[in-house]
């Protein structure tokens, strides 16, 4: 009985100390670590669980922003690694898988191809453990980008097509367009301009739909004018170059100083 009382007193003391420390520590990392400590002693409330997720999302979203806005892959990787470690401690397999496949994409942009593919295949394994077929498809999309950066274009086309087949069965316009844009980019590199133009026309129809993210629009505009420049279709090249510049300017007015990710990839 005395041992039980002592244990209860110890747990109450730990919880009280954790709460006081949590209130004192205003850093995101500090808050996460204190919430994870509460998880270890099984005192994490539903509200705590929600806050823990939101705090980790804040870290990974910072990584996404470093990638999308400034294409700072090293900075994005640092934030991603931190978030992955927290997802592992949180026992959140799907969130871990989401970031592992994203980490693979970042490593591919940094030229670390073997490690990049290893991370993405780990993500696929984790998705399969949870029977999440969509996760395999999004991982295949990132594998395509890794193989593209490695100049293994046939493999890149294979994985982009594999992902596209899945998203067509789901009728997901956003994912379908993302994979079509990737394929257009690859066929331009392979100088298979007929195939690239076919995809460009199909993608144009999808772009008419409202609500598509700005990143997709500027990628589509950039690749369209790149394609038509290479096929000497000057009127179409000018049209899409103007659309690209206009969208970039409007984003700058919103505080987003951005460029297409494909513009970065075409520099090399």
KAZIRA-V591438 format. One record per residue. N is the residue number from 1. RES is the residue in three letters. PHI is phi in whole degrees, 0 to 359 (NA if undefined). D_LAST is the distance of its C-alpha to the last C-alpha in Angstrom with 2 decimals. Layout:
BEGIN
N | RES | PHI | D_LAST
N | RES | PHI | D_LAST
END
This chain:
BEGIN
1 | UNK | NA | 71.68
2 | UNK | 297 | 71.04
3 | UNK | 296 | 67.79
4 | UNK | 294 | 66.69
5 | UNK | 297 | 67.56
6 | UNK | 296 | 65.68
7 | UNK | 294 | 62.55
8 | UNK | 298 | 62.75
9 | UNK | 297 | 63.23
10 | UNK | 296 | 60.22
11 | UNK | 297 | 57.97
12 | UNK | 296 | 59.27
13 | UNK | 297 | 58.69
14 | UNK | 298 | 55.10
15 | UNK | 298 | 54.37
16 | UNK | 296 | 56.03
17 | UNK | 296 | 54.11
18 | UNK | 299 | 50.77
19 | UNK | 295 | 51.58
20 | UNK | 295 | 52.51
21 | UNK | 294 | 49.39
22 | UNK | 299 | 47.25
23 | UNK | 292 | 48.82
24 | UNK | 281 | 48.33
25 | UNK | 270 | 44.66
26 | UNK | 262 | 42.58
27 | UNK | 281 | 39.09
28 | UNK | 298 | 37.16
29 | UNK | 301 | 36.65
30 | UNK | 296 | 40.33
31 | UNK | 296 | 41.50
32 | UNK | 298 | 39.50
33 | UNK | 296 | 40.93
34 | UNK | 290 | 44.43
35 | UNK | 293 | 44.14
36 | UNK | 292 | 42.96
37 | UNK | 297 | 46.00
38 | UNK | 295 | 48.17
39 | UNK | 297 | 46.60
40 | UNK | 297 | 47.60
41 | UNK | 259 | 51.20
42 | UNK | 58 | 51.07
43 | UNK | 241 | 51.88
44 | UNK | 275 | 48.82
45 | UNK | 281 | 50.08
46 | UNK | 299 | 48.42
47 | UNK | 295 | 47.54
48 | UNK | 298 | 46.05
49 | UNK | 299 | 43.90
50 | UNK | 296 | 42.60
51 | UNK | 293 | 41.87
52 | UNK | 303 | 40.13
53 | UNK | 298 | 37.71
54 | UNK | 297 | 37.09
55 | UNK | 292 | 36.40
56 | UNK | 291 | 33.84
57 | UNK | 301 | 32.21
58 | UNK | 300 | 31.99
59 | UNK | 293 | 29.95
60 | UNK | 292 | 27.51
61 | UNK | 294 | 27.21
62 | UNK | 297 | 26.21
63 | UNK | 295 | 23.30
64 | UNK | 301 | 22.37
65 | UNK | 294 | 22.62
66 | UNK | 299 | 20.39
67 | UNK | 288 | 17.66
68 | UNK | 290 | 18.34
69 | UNK | 276 | 19.25
70 | UNK | 248 | 17.23
71 | UNK | 54 | 14.53
72 | UNK | 271 | 16.23
73 | UNK | 291 | 15.69
74 | UNK | 293 | 17.91
75 | UNK | 296 | 20.59
76 | UNK | 296 | 20.52
77 | UNK | 295 | 20.88
78 | UNK | 298 | 23.85
79 | UNK | 293 | 25.61
80 | UNK | 295 | 24.93
81 | UNK | 299 | 26.43
82 | UNK | 296 | 29.40
83 | UNK | 296 | 30.01
84 | UNK | 301 | 29.83
85 | UNK | 298 | 32.48
86 | UNK | 288 | 34.69
87 | UNK | 296 | 34.39
88 | UNK | 297 | 35.44
89 | UNK | 296 | 38.41
90 | UNK | 278 | 39.24
91 | UNK | 60 | 39.33
92 | UNK | 257 | 37.15
93 | UNK | 296 | 35.50
94 | UNK | 293 | 33.75
95 | UNK | 296 | 32.21
96 | UNK | 297 | 31.09
97 | UNK | 299 | 29.52
98 | UNK | 304 | 27.74
99 | UNK | 278 | 26.08
100 | UNK | 294 | 25.41
101 | UNK | 291 | 23.30
102 | UNK | 291 | 21.48
103 | UNK | 300 | 21.10
104 | UNK | 300 | 19.51
105 | UNK | 299 | 16.86
106 | UNK | 296 | 16.25
107 | UNK | 298 | 16.25
108 | UNK | 298 | 13.67
109 | UNK | 290 | 11.26
110 | UNK | 265 | 12.45
111 | UNK | 81 | 11.93
112 | UNK | 263 | 15.71
113 | UNK | 289 | 15.97
114 | UNK | 297 | 19.68
115 | UNK | 293 | 20.89
116 | UNK | 299 | 18.93
117 | UNK | 293 | 20.63
118 | UNK | 297 | 23.89
119 | UNK | 296 | 23.98
120 | UNK | 291 | 23.43
121 | UNK | 291 | 26.09
122 | UNK | 296 | 28.38
123 | UNK | 300 | 27.96
124 | UNK | 300 | 28.90
125 | UNK | 300 | 31.92
126 | UNK | 294 | 33.04
127 | UNK | 297 | 32.78
128 | UNK | 294 | 34.78
129 | UNK | 302 | 37.38
130 | UNK | 262 | 37.98
131 | UNK | 58 | 37.82
132 | UNK | 253 | 35.01
133 | UNK | 295 | 33.42
134 | UNK | 298 | 31.24
135 | UNK | 294 | 29.59
136 | UNK | 297 | 28.65
137 | UNK | 295 | 27.02
138 | UNK | 292 | 24.92
139 | UNK | 291 | 23.90
140 | UNK | 298 | 22.87
141 | UNK | 299 | 20.58
142 | UNK | 289 | 18.79
143 | UNK | 299 | 18.85
144 | UNK | 302 | 17.06
145 | UNK | 292 | 14.10
146 | UNK | 296 | 14.26
147 | UNK | 295 | 14.43
148 | UNK | 298 | 11.50
149 | UNK | 298 | 9.29
150 | UNK | 274 | 11.32
151 | UNK | 63 | 10.63
152 | UNK | 254 | 14.37
153 | UNK | 290 | 14.50
154 | UNK | 296 | 18.30
155 | UNK | 294 | 18.94
156 | UNK | 298 | 16.74
157 | UNK | 296 | 18.84
158 | UNK | 302 | 21.97
159 | UNK | 287 | 21.69
160 | UNK | 295 | 20.75
161 | UNK | 293 | 23.76
162 | UNK | 299 | 25.94
163 | UNK | 294 | 25.42
164 | UNK | 299 | 25.97
165 | UNK | 300 | 29.26
166 | UNK | 294 | 30.56
167 | UNK | 293 | 29.82
168 | UNK | 295 | 31.49
169 | UNK | 291 | 34.61
170 | UNK | 264 | 34.52
171 | UNK | 64 | 33.99
172 | UNK | 270 | 31.42
173 | UNK | 302 | 29.79
174 | UNK | 301 | 27.23
175 | UNK | 290 | 25.98
176 | UNK | 300 | 26.28
177 | UNK | 295 | 24.13
178 | UNK | 302 | 21.41
179 | UNK | 288 | 21.25
180 | UNK | 294 | 21.51
181 | UNK | 298 | 18.57
182 | UNK | 297 | 16.50
183 | UNK | 294 | 17.98
184 | UNK | 301 | 17.35
185 | UNK | 302 | 13.60
186 | UNK | 293 | 13.87
187 | UNK | 291 | 16.27
188 | UNK | 295 | 14.19
189 | UNK | 298 | 11.49
190 | UNK | 280 | 14.62
191 | UNK | 62 | 16.06
192 | UNK | 264 | 19.05
193 | UNK | 292 | 19.65
194 | UNK | 299 | 23.27
195 | UNK | 294 | 22.48
196 | UNK | 296 | 19.86
197 | UNK | 293 | 22.53
198 | UNK | 298 | 25.17
199 | UNK | 293 | 23.32
200 | UNK | 299 | 22.58
201 | UNK | 293 | 26.34
202 | UNK | 295 | 27.29
203 | UNK | 289 | 25.05
204 | UNK | 301 | 26.54
205 | UNK | 295 | 29.92
206 | UNK | 290 | 28.88
207 | UNK | 291 | 27.46
208 | UNK | 294 | 30.98
209 | UNK | 295 | 32.23
210 | UNK | 282 | 32.80
211 | UNK | 88 | 31.56
212 | UNK | 283 | 27.93
213 | UNK | 295 | 25.70
214 | UNK | 298 | 23.76
215 | UNK | 298 | 20.45
216 | UNK | 295 | 21.00
217 | UNK | 297 | 22.07
218 | UNK | 290 | 19.13
219 | UNK | 296 | 16.72
220 | UNK | 296 | 19.04
221 | UNK | 297 | 19.37
222 | UNK | 298 | 15.69
223 | UNK | 292 | 15.12
224 | UNK | 295 | 18.48
225 | UNK | 288 | 17.87
226 | UNK | 297 | 14.50
227 | UNK | 299 | 16.64
228 | UNK | 287 | 19.54
229 | UNK | 295 | 17.75
230 | UNK | 287 | 16.65
231 | UNK | 262 | 20.26
232 | UNK | 59 | 21.77
233 | UNK | 265 | 23.66
234 | UNK | 296 | 23.83
235 | UNK | 294 | 26.32
236 | UNK | 290 | 24.44
237 | UNK | 299 | 21.13
238 | UNK | 295 | 23.13
239 | UNK | 303 | 24.88
240 | UNK | 283 | 21.92
241 | UNK | 295 | 20.14
242 | UNK | 293 | 23.47
243 | UNK | 298 | 23.82
244 | UNK | 297 | 20.45
245 | UNK | 297 | 21.44
246 | UNK | 297 | 24.93
247 | UNK | 292 | 23.95
248 | UNK | 298 | 21.65
249 | UNK | 296 | 24.63
250 | UNK | 293 | 27.10
251 | UNK | 292 | 25.19
252 | UNK | 297 | 25.15
253 | UNK | 294 | 28.90
254 | UNK | 272 | 29.16
255 | UNK | 93 | 27.52
256 | UNK | 253 | 24.07
257 | UNK | 269 | 21.39
258 | UNK | 234 | 18.52
259 | UNK | 213 | 15.55
260 | UNK | 292 | 14.25
261 | UNK | 298 | 12.34
262 | UNK | 288 | 10.51
263 | UNK | 296 | 9.59
264 | UNK | 294 | 7.82
265 | UNK | 292 | 6.09
266 | UNK | 280 | 5.40
267 | UNK | 287 | 3.79
268 | UNK | 255 | 0.00
END
